[in-house]
Amino acid sequence: MRTILYILQKEFIQVFRDKTMLPIIFVVPIIQLLVLSFTATFEIKNVNLAVVDHDNSVLSSKLISKFSGSAFFKLKGRAVNYKEAELSLKRSDIDQVIVIQNNFEKNLNQGQSTHVQVVTNAINGSAASLMSAYANSIIADFNREIIVEENPLVNFGLPINVQANFWYNPELDYKIFMIPGILVLLVTLIGMFLSAMNLVKEKEIGTIEQINVTPIKKYQFITGKLVPFWIIANIDLAFGLVVAYFVFGITVLGSLPLLFSIASLYLLAVLGLGLLVSTMTNTMQQSMFISWFLLVIFIMMSGLFTPVESMPNWAQIFNYLNPVAYFIKINRMIMLKGSGFADFQREVYLLIVYAISVLTLAITRYRKRV
């Protein structure tokens, strides 16, 4: 035990002596949390809209005012004809075009149907579907108002009244959904990148050979190498929770001891991955490349940005090898829903198996040659 404590003391001195590593450990994660929380969003706001109004009537102006008064649309101006609007659409100056045809008001006053054309830039398919849904909703609301004005005595109510209640995120704020996932990303960066690079750094500067000829046992050396980053990552998680509370007003509804217990377990899996990468590489450049390759795959398939349930079946099966997906799900449930261990015990057991398997494989691959 004394040997491990000496190694830990040496590692902490080495970490705090490295002026390039300290900002990576303490400053970069907080900056990433603040920046990504505001920018990593799929909400569609300020859609650049152009209008081609061939009717120029009171009703057409009323419809246009509904779009300009919406928080989702930003009216960029009126085009003289559709070709002009189409040219702006091709240049990506605008995102959507509303075309109001001739005799729009006349047809409506005579009780006849009329048409409104909605043209959307669909390079980004998910964004285009949302923009079209917003536009169709505004047009449908305008249509309903006309029917009520012309037939005030007609009961226009629907036979089933639907009232939606939004639990856990009543204001539908995307930051509340993203921040727990970003916290997982930050501790993952600390655990995987720094643990892998720290061990490879010993190989690059040649000190690994000096350590290998000492009486230090393999488990003592590995424990001394991994525990400092396990502690630092937990401290970063605590800082992140404090920032989430004071900056974004997000409190942990569940148990904090449970959250940190599972975070500690998750970090064992991530540190094991970092150690495994370090056993396969000889330079920090190789270590960073492999770690980044794995991390990009894990993040994109973790459910941080898109639901896991929307992925193909083969991707969902592959996600059993993705520890990031486990902890993002658990962290969101604890922070936002106040869930307990019974609600995600399956994921915890899988994380335990994952951590044991990866650490065993990494320790087995690491060979101490004397």
Secondary structure by P-SEA (a helix, b strand, c coil): caaaaaaaaaaaaaaaacaaaaaacccaaaaaaaaaaacccccccccbbbbbcccccaaaaaaaaaaaacccbbbccccccaaaaaaaaaaccccbbbbbbcaaaaaaaacbbbbbbbbbbccaaaaaaaaaaaaaaaaaaaaaaaaaaacccccccccbbbbbbbccccccccccccaaaaaaaaaaaaacaaaaaaaaaaaaacaaaaaaaccccaaaaaaaacaaaaaaaaaaaaaaaaaaaaaccccccccaaaaaaaaaaaaaaaaaaaaaaaaacccaaaaaaaaaaaaaaaaaacccccccccccaaaaaaccccaaaaaaaaaaaaacccccccccaaaaaaaaaaaaaaaaaaaaaccccc
